[in-house]
Amino acid sequence: MTQMEKFNKISKTVLNEIRGGASESANCKWAIVTCTHDTILAGLGTSDPGSACAYMRRVCKKN
């Protein structure tokens, strides 16, 4: 894989995160885990899952 091919692949991944639909990215996977974890803790009154879940909805949505 050439440097240009690597750049194009990385650029497409970042672009998907910016516009949404990056469900396979590492950031999205962590956002899903964090949102789920914080939602469970919110049931116990010890967490506010707002920011992690908002990030997940914005970044991980399917187009």
C-alpha positions in Angstrom: 0.0 0.0 0.0 1.5 3.3 -1.0 1.5 6.4 1.2 -1.2 8.0 -1.0 -3.5 4.9 -0.5 -2.9 5.1 3.2 -3.8 8.8 3.2 -7.0 8.2 1.2 -8.1 5.4 3.5 -7.4 7.4 6.7 -9.1 10.5 5.2 -12.2 8.5 4.3 -12.4 7.1 7.9 -12.1 10.6 9.4 -14.7 12.0 6.9 -17.1 9.3 7.9 -16.7 10.2 11.5 -17.3 13.9 10.8 -20.5 13.4 8.8 -21.7 10.3 10.7 -21.9 6.7 9.6 -18.6 5.6 11.1 -20.0 2.6 12.9 -16.9 0.5 12.4 -14.4 3.1 13.7 -12.6 2.6 17.0 -14.0 5.9 18.3 -17.5 4.8 17.5 -17.0 1.4 19.2 -15.7 3.1 22.4 -18.6 5.6 22.3 -21.1 2.8 22.1 -19.5 1.1 25.1 -19.2 4.3 27.1 -22.8 5.3 26.3 -24.1 1.8 27.4 -22.0 1.8 30.5 -23.1 5.4 31.5 -26.7 4.6 30.8 -26.5 1.6 33.2 -24.8 3.8 35.9 -27.5 6.5 35.3 -30.1 3.9 36.5 -28.2 3.9 39.8 -28.0 7.7 39.9 -24.3 7.8 39.6 -23.7 9.0 36.0 -25.1 11.3 33.3 -24.7 9.6 29.9 -25.6 12.7 27.9 -22.2 13.5 26.3 -21.1 10.0 25.4 -24.5 9.2 24.0 -24.7 12.4 22.0 -21.3 11.7 20.5 -22.4 8.2 19.7 -25.5 9.4 17.9 -23.6 12.1 16.0 -20.6 10.0 14.9 -22.0 6.5 14.7 -25.3 7.1 12.9 -25.9 5.4 9.5 -26.5 7.6 6.5 
